[in-house]
Amino acid sequence: MIHEILPVGPLACNCYVIGDETTREAMVIDPGDEIDEIMAIVRRHGLTVKQIVVTHGHLDHVGGAMKLKRLTGAPVLLNQNDYDLLKTADQVAAWLGMAPPGKIDIDQNLSAGDVVGVADLKAEVMHTPGHTEGSVCLYFAPQQKLIAGDTLFAGSIGRTDLPGGNFKKIMHSLKGPVMSLPDETVVVPGHGPLTTIGEERETNPFILGRYSE
């Protein structure tokens, strides 16, 4: 399994390039910005991008998706509950000092239970609303790896004070499907360092119930 992590954009969103070492097929998750650098990783490994998956509709995660699609021809996948967030992308870009992405078109809806990935690298889509209504996590069971988007961080959780955020929903998502995963599952969050489900179960103050809305 090829797995490269590249923090991109002014908010240092973790973009992931995941590739199959045999077929050289790849998926790119959360291409928020710096598409030239993402493509440099793709070319270095000799990969062909087959899917562009976005964990939620915030600009720092989806801002470069259309440019990457134009370069690769790969479809863009996002949960339909976040489609409305895309309509404000240009305004958010101006606020962040980023180039406006223009119209963002989604090719396929991501629903709970869907399977995404390439070759033998397959992930189950977990719908985990709370940070946004359409937030999803991707669980690669054989690799014991969770791409968590902005649902779960090392020692924290995604903020819920932005449009579409809901504290009760994110806690339900975390204490339900996310914390049901094995302790040894490696959590790859949307920002910041990696962690594990076991570590967060034991130390994350939100999981331990020390914070409420």
C-alpha positions in Angstrom: 0.0 0.0 0.0 1.3 3.4 -1.0 0.1 6.0 1.5 1.5 9.5 1.3 0.2 12.4 3.5 0.7 16.0 2.3 -0.6 19.0 4.4 -2.0 21.4 1.9 -3.3 25.0 1.9 -3.3 27.7 4.6 -5.1 25.4 7.1 -2.7 22.5 6.5 -5.4 20.0 5.5 -4.0 16.5 5.3 -4.4 15.3 1.7 -3.8 11.6 1.2 -2.6 9.7 -1.9 -3.3 6.0 -1.6 -2.1 3.7 -4.3 -1.9 0.0 -5.1 1.6 -1.2 -5.6 0.7 -3.8 -8.2 -1.8 -2.0 -10.4 -0.5 1.5 -9.7 -4.0 2.7 -9.4 -4.7 5.5 -6.8 -7.2 7.5 -5.0 -6.7 11.0 -3.7 -8.6 12.0 -0.5 -9.2 15.7 0.4 -7.2 17.6 -2.3 -7.8 21.0 -0.7 -5.0 22.9 -2.4 -1.4 22.6 -3.8 -2.5 20.2 -6.6 0.9 20.5 -8.4 2.6 19.0 -5.3 -0.1 16.3 -5.1 0.5 15.4 -8.8 4.3 15.3 -8.1 3.6 12.5 -5.6 1.4 10.7 -8.1 4.0 10.9 -10.8 6.8 9.9 -8.5 5.0 6.6 -7.8 3.9 6.1 -11.3 0.2 6.2 -10.3 -3.0 6.7 -12.2 -5.7 8.5 -10.2 -9.0 6.7 -10.4 -11.0 8.4 -7.6 -11.1 11.8 -5.8 -12.8 11.4 -2.5 -13.7 14.3 -0.3 -14.5 13.7 3.4 -16.7 16.8 3.7 -17.5 20.0 1.9 -15.3 22.6 3.6 -13.0 24.5 1.2 -9.7 23.4 2.8 -10.7 19.8 1.8 -12.3 20.2 -1.5 -10.8 23.4 -3.0 -8.5 21.7 -5.5 -10.8 18.9 -6.5 -11.8 20.3 -9.8 -8.2 21.1 -10.8 -7.2 17.6 -9.9 -10.2 16.2 -11.9 -9.2 18.2 -15.0 -5.6 16.8 -14.7 -6.6 13.2 -14.1 -10.2 12.7 -15.4 -11.0 11.0 -12.1 -14.6 11.5 -10.6 -15.1 13.5 -7.5 -17.1 11.8 -4.6 -18.8 13.7 -1.7 -21.8 13.0 0.5 -24.8 14.9 -0.9 -25.6 16.6 2.4 -22.6 18.9 1.9 -23.4 19.9 -1.7 -24.9 23.3 -0.4 -21.5 24.1 1.3 -19.9 24.2 -2.1 -22.0 27.2 -3.2 -20.0 29.4 -0.8 -16.6 28.2 -1.8 -15.5 31.4 -3.6 -16.5 33.6 -0.6 -14.7 31.3 1.8 -11.6 31.4 -0.5 -11.5 35.1 -0.4 -11.7 35.1 3.4 -8.8 32.6 3.6 -6.7 34.3 0.9 -7.0 31.3 -1.5 -7.7 31.4 -5.2 -11.4 31.0 -5.9 -12.1 27.4 -7.0 -15.1 28.3 -9.1 -18.0 25.9 -9.6 -17.4 22.5 -7.9 -19.2 19.6 -9.6 -19.7 16.3 -7.7 -19.8 13.1 -9.8 -21.0 10.7 -7.2 -22.7 10.7 -3.8 -21.0 9.0 -0.9 -23.5 7.1 1.3 -23.0 5.0 4.5 -21.9 1.5 3.6 -20.5 2.4 0.1 -17.2 1.0 -0.8 -14.5 3.2 -2.3 -10.9 2.6 -3.3 -8.8 1.0 -6.0 -7.7 -2.6 -6.7 -7.4 -4.5 -3.4 -7.4 -1.2 -1.3 -11.1 -0.8 -0.4 -12.6 1.3 2.3 -16.1 1.4 3.8 -17.8 4.8 3.9 -19.0 5.7 7.4 -21.4 8.7 7.4 -20.4 10.6 10.5 -22.3 13.9 10.6 -21.5 16.5 13.2 -18.6 18.6 11.8 -20.8 19.0 8.8 -24.0 17.2 7.8 -22.2 15.3 5.1 -19.0 14.3 6.9 -17.7 10.8 6.2 -14.9 8.6 7.4 -13.2 5.9 5.3 -12.4 2.6 7.1 -9.7 0.4 5.4 -10.4 -2.7 7.5 -7.6 -5.0 6.2 -5.0 -2.2 6.8 -6.6 -1.2 10.1 -6.7 2.4 9.0 -9.4 5.1 9.4 -9.3 8.3 7.3 -11.2 10.5 9.7 -11.6 13.8 7.9 -12.4 16.4 10.5 -14.5 14.1 12.7 -11.8 13.0 15.0 -8.3 14.5 15.8 -5.5 13.4 18.1 -6.9 14.6 21.5 -9.8 16.5 20.0 -12.8 16.5 17.6 -14.0 18.6 14.7 -15.4 21.9 15.5 -19.2 22.2 15.4 -19.7 26.0 15.4 -19.5 26.3 11.6 -22.4 26.0 9.2 -23.7 22.4 9.3 -22.0 21.7 12.6 -23.9 20.0 15.4 -22.2 18.9 18.7 -24.8 16.2 19.5 -24.5 14.7 16.1 -20.7 14.5 16.1 -20.7 12.9 19.6 -23.3 10.3 18.3 -21.0 9.6 15.3 -17.9 9.3 17.5 -19.4 7.1 20.2 -21.3 5.0 17.7 -19.5 3.9 14.5 -16.1 5.4 15.1 -15.4 4.1 18.6 -16.8 0.7 17.7 -13.6 0.2 15.7 -10.7 -1.9 17.1 -8.2 -0.1 19.4 -5.3 -0.8 17.1 -7.0 1.2 14.2 -4.7 4.0 13.1 -6.6 7.2 12.8 -5.4 9.6 10.0 -7.2 12.9 10.7 -7.9 15.8 8.5 -5.4 18.0 10.3 -2.5 17.2 12.6 -0.8 14.0 13.7 -1.9 10.4 13.5 -3.4 8.6 16.5 -5.2 5.4 17.2 -8.8 4.5 18.3 -7.4 3.0 21.5 -5.4 6.2 22.4 -8.5 8.4 21.8 -10.7 6.0 23.7 -8.4 6.4 26.8 -7.4 10.0 26.6 -9.6 12.2 24.4 -11.5 14.5 26.7 -14.6 14.6 24.4 -14.8 10.8 24.2 -14.4 10.7 28.0 -17.3 13.1 28.4 -15.4 16.0 29.9 -16.9 18.5 27.5 -20.4 19.1 26.4 -22.1 21.6 24.1 
